[in-house]
Amino acid sequence: MVLLTADRVISFWTKKLRLDWELSLTAVQGIAIEDNGIRFAHRAGKAYDKFVSISDKDSQSWFFSQIGSVVKTFNVRRRMDS
């Protein structure tokens, strides 16, 4: 399960309700659609990248557009806070 919030992406295991990973949007260098999901490139390097597995192309596109909306709002808010 992946949760997209106003300032981070959180991945957790639903059966045990345990955190898999979380990534602050401030740490994201880029976001890309790949064959089987979406990759979040980390500013600290490829070893820290996070991947969300989404095999359905329509779901992939939908989630990618949601990420784009959240990132756009996040960046506007950061500029206003500076």
Beta strands, then each sheet from edge to edge (+ up, - down):
strand 1: 2-4
strand 2: 8-13
strand 3: 18-24
strand 4: 28-34
strand 5: 37-42
strand 6: 50-53
sheet 1: 1+ 2- 3+
sheet 2: 4+ 5- 6+
end
